[in-house]
Amino acid sequence: IFIKKTALCLAFEIENQEIIDLLMNDERMKIVEGCFKGKSLKQFTVPDFITEIESNAFSDCSFLNHISISSSVSLFGDHIFSGCSSITKITIPPLIKSISDGSFEGCSSLIEVNI
């Protein structure tokens, strides 16, 4: 399972749709801890087959200004968006029951959070 999750991270990074399609058969897919930490992402769409986003998954992505999170996501880890200083707006999926302290720490451009 660890190999699958690591491969999913790589598949997103290199935009390899074939790898993503192969990994979609897992019932509970997640973006693993620190997967995109510090990457130069500007926009990201969390696909429908993702149900969890682990801690620090997007932390320190200072260029990330738009993220679309699928309504299938039911769990946010700690500090998932900390240090994302360019993000201005985020919509929290309805299945999320709690958001940890520090999840938006350092998000200096964030002006709108929709729940």
Secondary structure as a PSIPRED ss2 file (coil, helix, strand):
# PSIPRED VFORMAT (PSIPRED V4.0)

   1 I C   1.000  0.000  0.000
   2 F H   0.000  1.000  0.000
   3 I H   0.000  1.000  0.000
   4 K H   0.000  1.000  0.000
   5 K H   0.000  1.000  0.000
   6 T H   0.000  1.000  0.000
   7 A H   0.000  1.000  0.000
   8 L H   0.000  1.000  0.000
   9 C H   0.000  1.000  0.000
  10 L H   0.000  1.000  0.000
  11 A H   0.000  1.000  0.000
  12 F H   0.000  1.000  0.000
  13 E H   0.000  1.000  0.000
  14 I H   0.000  1.000  0.000
  15 E C   1.000  0.000  0.000
  16 N C   1.000  0.000  0.000
  17 Q H   0.000  1.000  0.000
  18 E H   0.000  1.000  0.000
  19 I H   0.000  1.000  0.000
  20 I H   0.000  1.000  0.000
  21 D H   0.000  1.000  0.000
  22 L H   0.000  1.000  0.000
  23 L H   0.000  1.000  0.000
  24 M C   1.000  0.000  0.000
  25 N C   1.000  0.000  0.000
  26 D C   1.000  0.000  0.000
  27 E C   1.000  0.000  0.000
  28 R C   1.000  0.000  0.000
  29 M E   0.000  0.000  1.000
  30 K E   0.000  0.000  1.000
  31 I E   0.000  0.000  1.000
  32 V C   1.000  0.000  0.000
  33 E C   1.000  0.000  0.000
  34 G C   1.000  0.000  0.000
  35 C C   1.000  0.000  0.000
  36 F C   1.000  0.000  0.000
  37 K C   1.000  0.000  0.000
  38 G C   1.000  0.000  0.000
  39 K C   1.000  0.000  0.000
  40 S C   1.000  0.000  0.000
  41 L C   1.000  0.000  0.000
  42 K C   1.000  0.000  0.000
  43 Q E   0.000  0.000  1.000
  44 F E   0.000  0.000  1.000
  45 T E   0.000  0.000  1.000
  46 V C   1.000  0.000  0.000
  47 P C   1.000  0.000  0.000
  48 D C   1.000  0.000  0.000
  49 F C   1.000  0.000  0.000
  50 I E   0.000  0.000  1.000
  51 T E   0.000  0.000  1.000
  52 E E   0.000  0.000  1.000
  53 I E   0.000  0.000  1.000
  54 E C   1.000  0.000  0.000
  55 S C   1.000  0.000  0.000
  56 N C   1.000  0.000  0.000
  57 A C   1.000  0.000  0.000
  58 F C   1.000  0.000  0.000
  59 S C   1.000  0.000  0.000
  60 D C   1.000  0.000  0.000
  61 C C   1.000  0.000  0.000
  62 S C   1.000  0.000  0.000
  63 F C   1.000  0.000  0.000
  64 L C   1.000  0.000  0.000
  65 N C   1.000  0.000  0.000
  66 H E   0.000  0.000  1.000
  67 I E   0.000  0.000  1.000
  68 S E   0.000  0.000  1.000
  69 I C   1.000  0.000  0.000
  70 S C   1.000  0.000  0.000
  71 S C   1.000  0.000  0.000
  72 S C   1.000  0.000  0.000
  73 V C   1.000  0.000  0.000
  74 S C   1.000  0.000  0.000
  75 L E   0.000  0.000  1.000
  76 F E   0.000  0.000  1.000
  77 G C   1.000  0.000  0.000
  78 D C   1.000  0.000  0.000
  79 H C   1.000  0.000  0.000
  80 I C   1.000  0.000  0.000
  81 F C   1.000  0.000  0.000
  82 S C   1.000  0.000  0.000
  83 G C   1.000  0.000  0.000
  84 C C   1.000  0.000  0.000
  85 S C   1.000  0.000  0.000
  86 S C   1.000  0.000  0.000
  87 I C   1.000  0.000  0.000
  88 T C   1.000  0.000  0.000
  89 K E   0.000  0.000  1.000
  90 I E   0.000  0.000  1.000
  91 T E   0.000  0.000  1.000
  92 I C   1.000  0.000  0.000
  93 P C   1.000  0.000  0.000
  94 P C   1.000  0.000  0.000
  95 L C   1.000  0.000  0.000
  96 I C   1.000  0.000  0.000
  97 K C   1.000  0.000  0.000
  98 S C   1.000  0.000  0.000
  99 I C   1.000  0.000  0.000
 100 S C   1.000  0.000  0.000
 101 D C   1.000  0.000  0.000
 102 G C   1.000  0.000  0.000
 103 S C   1.000  0.000  0.000
 104 F C   1.000  0.000  0.000
 105 E C   1.000  0.000  0.000
 106 G C   1.000  0.000  0.000
 107 C C   1.000  0.000  0.000
 108 S C   1.000  0.000  0.000
 109 S C   1.000  0.000  0.000
 110 L C   1.000  0.000  0.000
 111 I C   1.000  0.000  0.000
 112 E E   0.000  0.000  1.000
 113 V E   0.000  0.000  1.000
 114 N E   0.000  0.000  1.000
 115 I C   1.000  0.000  0.000
